[in-house]
Amino acid sequence: MSYHPGLHLIADFQSQELPTLRTYQSAKQLFDQQIAECELVKVGEVYHNFPGGGFTGVVCLAESHLSIHTWPEHGRVTFDVFLSNYLRVNDHTTRRIYEATLALFRAYDVRFTQLTR
C-alpha cells in the first residue's frame, strides 16, 4: 500500500520568548498566514488566553488540524500539526508549519514525534 493519509508532527518546545508565550495573538497571526500561503482550508478555530499568562489554541482544517498550548512560567509549548494527503501530498506543508512555529517561539524541541499515518 503506497498511499499514506498524511504526516502528523507532535512536539514539546522550550522557549524564552515570554511575550509570545503569554498570549495567542502572535501564534494566531502566524497560523492564519501559513494557512493562507499554503492554501489550506480553515473550518473553525478556538483560542483562549489564560489569566496570568499562557494560552491554548486549536484550528480545525479541512485537511485536519493544528493545536498549541503554552506555559510561560515554564517556557514550554506543546504543538501538533496533522495534514491529510487526501487531495494532495501535504508532508512538506506540515513540516513548513512546524518549522515556522518553532521559529516564532525561537524555540528548540525537547520532545519530537513524527507519525506517518
Secondary structure, 3 states (H helix, E strand, C coil): CCCCCEEEEEEEEECCCHHHHHCCHHHHHHHHHHHHHCCCCEEEEEEEECCCCCEEEEEEECCEEEEEEEEHHHCEEEEEEEEECCCCCCHHHHHHHHHHHHHHCCCEEEEEEEEEC
